[in-house]
């Protein structure tokens, strides 16, 4: 049910004359030690289903000596099928690729240079 709501939200955000933004939240890491927050919106009216915007990653794991580490970057999200998405995340000059669904309950895979398939959940708020 939640996946249907997300698909409808993505469709609404990428159609019409007014660009609608969509707030994304997520968790990444084997212990879900990173929280993701982003606000995306359509950038090109000719490319339906493509959203782009700034993102923030915050380390919330217990090994955060000296305070929580925060990183900022950009995310480009694209719908590929009914509830499937792909995304490119650029953080600190490194480009990572995500493939999965927009669902808090379902983890996809985040591939970054030097890593092997880190679990990540991404959903619309």
Secondary structure, DSSP 8 states (H G I E B T S, - for coil): -HHHHHHHHHHHHTSSSS--EEEEEEEESTT--EEEEEEEEES-TTSTTEEEEEEEEEE-STT-TTS--EEEEEEEEEE-SSSEEEEEEEETTEEEEEEEEBEEEEEEEEE-TT---EEEEEEE-
